[in-house]
Amino acid sequence: MLRCARAQQPAMPVVGVFHSALVAEVLHLLKRTQHNVSKAARLAGIDRNYLRRMMKKHGIVRKE
């Protein structure tokens, strides 16, 4: 188990950090675009279908 050098508690695994950052970024993009997936993907510079797959994989649901 990973531990922080300065703290006595376990460190967050790298995968957890990446997941949290990814979810936060996708939610931010969706909020900026009024939950328009096409516009959010364009802002991120990725394909719309790839963004939709990432959202599904990480349990992110857009507002209708």
C-alpha positions as CSV (number, residue, x, y, z in Angstrom):
1,M,0.0,0.0,0.0
2,L,1.3,3.5,-0.9
3,R,1.7,6.0,1.9
4,C,2.3,9.7,1.9
5,A,5.8,10.6,3.1
6,R,4.5,13.3,5.4
7,A,1.2,11.8,6.5
8,Q,0.3,8.6,8.3
9,Q,-2.6,7.8,6.0
10,P,-2.5,5.8,2.7
11,A,-1.8,7.9,-0.4
12,M,-4.4,8.0,-3.2
13,P,-3.4,5.5,-5.9
14,V,-2.4,7.1,-9.2
15,V,-5.4,5.6,-10.9
16,G,-7.7,7.2,-8.4
17,V,-6.1,10.6,-9.0
18,F,-6.4,10.2,-12.8
19,H,-10.0,9.1,-12.5
20,S,-10.9,12.1,-10.3
21,A,-9.2,14.5,-12.6
22,L,-10.8,13.1,-15.7
23,V,-14.3,13.1,-14.2
24,A,-13.8,16.7,-12.9
25,E,-12.6,17.9,-16.4
26,V,-15.5,16.2,-18.2
27,L,-18.0,17.7,-15.8
28,H,-16.4,21.1,-16.2
29,L,-16.6,20.9,-20.0
30,L,-20.2,19.8,-19.9
31,K,-21.1,22.6,-17.6
32,R,-19.3,25.2,-19.9
33,T,-21.3,23.8,-22.9
34,Q,-24.7,23.5,-21.2
35,H,-24.2,19.7,-21.3
36,N,-23.7,19.6,-25.1
37,V,-21.4,16.6,-25.7
38,S,-20.4,17.7,-29.2
39,K,-19.3,21.1,-28.1
40,A,-17.5,19.7,-25.0
41,A,-15.6,17.3,-27.2
42,R,-14.7,20.1,-29.6
43,L,-13.3,22.2,-26.7
44,A,-11.3,19.2,-25.4
45,G,-10.0,18.5,-28.9
46,I,-11.3,14.9,-28.9
47,D,-13.8,12.9,-30.9
48,R,-17.4,13.1,-29.7
49,N,-17.8,9.3,-29.6
50,Y,-14.6,9.0,-27.6
51,L,-16.0,11.5,-25.0
52,R,-19.3,9.6,-24.9
53,R,-17.4,6.3,-24.3
54,M,-15.3,7.9,-21.5
55,M,-18.5,9.2,-19.9
56,K,-20.1,5.8,-20.0
57,K,-17.0,4.1,-18.6
58,H,-16.7,6.5,-15.7
59,G,-20.5,6.7,-15.0
60,I,-21.0,10.4,-16.1
61,V,-24.5,11.1,-17.1
62,R,-25.4,14.3,-19.0
63,K,-28.5,16.3,-18.1
64,E,-31.2,16.2,-20.8
